[in-house]
Amino acid sequence: MPEVWDITITTPDNGTFVLNFVNTATDPVSVYTSASIEANATASEMASGINGYYRSVHGCDVTVDRVSYDALGVETTNYTLVASHFYNVTVNK
């Protein structure tokens, strides 16, 4: 069964963020910082931002799906109504 995790970005704007991954396989434990990711990133852009960690540490990549929701929690594709992006990340290992 693949590793699956998710992240939700609320009130996505034109800002950016990074994700920090803790690598417990190293001694001492190390932290890997992702590339800068836009708050309105597509699924492909999110995958590109985090694949560096998975490729260098685990020798694999990830698949990302994105679903956008409006303020009422209803799925939407209308950019002007988006209140959050839900990203589902599957590790392909």
N, C-alpha and C positions, 0 to 999 in steps of 0.2 A: 504494500500500500504506500503510495507516494506521500511525502510530507506536503501538507497544504496549510497555508496561513492566509490571513487577510489583513487589510488596512483600509480604514475609511478616512477620507479627507473631507472635512466639513467646511462649508463656505469657501469652496475653491476660488482662488483669485489668480492674479498674475505673479504671485510669489513663487519661491522655490524652497525645497527642503532636502535634507539628506537623511539616510537611514544608517544607523550604526549597528553592525553585526558583531556579536561577541564570539570569538573563536576559542572554544575551550580545549581544542586539541593541541594548542601550543602551550609551552611552559616558559615564561609566564603567559597567562591568558592574554590574548591580543584583541584589539578592536579594529574592524575593517569599516571604513566609512564609504558609503556608496557615492556614485557620481551625483551631482546636483540634479534634482528631479523637479519639474514644474508642477505646481499644485493642480493644474488642469491637464496633466499628462494623459495621453492615450494609453491603452493597455500596452502597446508596443514600446512606448517611451518609458513606461514604468519598468518593463522587463529589461530594457537596455540599461537603465540606471542601476539595477541590482545584479545583473548577470555577471559583472566583474567579480563580485564576491563568490558567487556559486561556482564560477569557472575556475578561479584561482585556488579556492579552498577545498571544494568538493568535486571538481572535475566534471561538472554538469551545468545545465542551464535551467531556466524557469519558463513557464508559460503563464501569462497573466490575462485575466478577463476583467473588464470594467463594466459596472452597471451604475448609471446615474439616477439620482432620486430628486424629486422636488421637495419643497418645504413640508408637504404632508406625508412624505415617505412613499410616494407613488413613482414608479419607474418612469423616466422621461428621456427623450432624445432631444428635447428643446433646450438648447444651450442657455437661453434667457431664464429658464425655470430651475436650473440645476442648483440644488442646495448642498449636495454631497456626492462624492464618487466613492463607490465600494470596489476595491480591487481584490480579486481572489488570485492567490499565487500558488501554483503547483510546481514543486521541484521535480524535474525530470531526471530521476536517478534510478 
